């Protein structure tokens, strides 16, 4: 759709993904009807994103939007885990993946994808202890339409922050929702190999 020129904000919602994936091509388990599986088209130069700074903050802005929407709809203490997960009680509720497409060095569009676990499901054993759902946390069925509407409205608000250059507002909200980040042990790959340290802040 994006390659054929679909408008900014075009949103696709799936009941099932047969090839859902996360960062580094990891599989995103997407059982039928158990979650929200959503992709939103974002275009550079649009009302949502302009310039490299705002595009680079899109995943963080989406994490803030989803965590705040979950809190608003359910009252659950949703938190953010660097760089693209939303957790409740240390277990994964939602994941985010923003993929950019460029042509001749110019950004053409970004597909902002996210999945939110709504219902209990028969997760594979390696996932069962690490994931949760809105239904499992609230002991009642999740209102799929309400959760989706609240998330999309929240994403629109955060995209307005990007449009207006209110990056500090996004980062401040991100810090509040990523309370476990300061002091956390982290590691990353560098040309010299794996580097380890402790997180202090996000700039």
Secondary structure, 3 states (H helix, E strand, C coil): CCCCCCCCCCEEEECCCCCCECHHHCECCCCCCCEEEEEEEECECCCCECHHHHHHCHHHHHHHHHHHHHHHHHCCCCEEECCCEEEECCEEEEEEEEEEEEECCEEEEEEEEEEEECCCCCCCHHHHCCECCHHHHHCCCCCHHHHHHHHHHHHHHHHHHHHCCCHHHHHHHHHHHCCCCCCCEEEEEECCEEEEEECCCCC
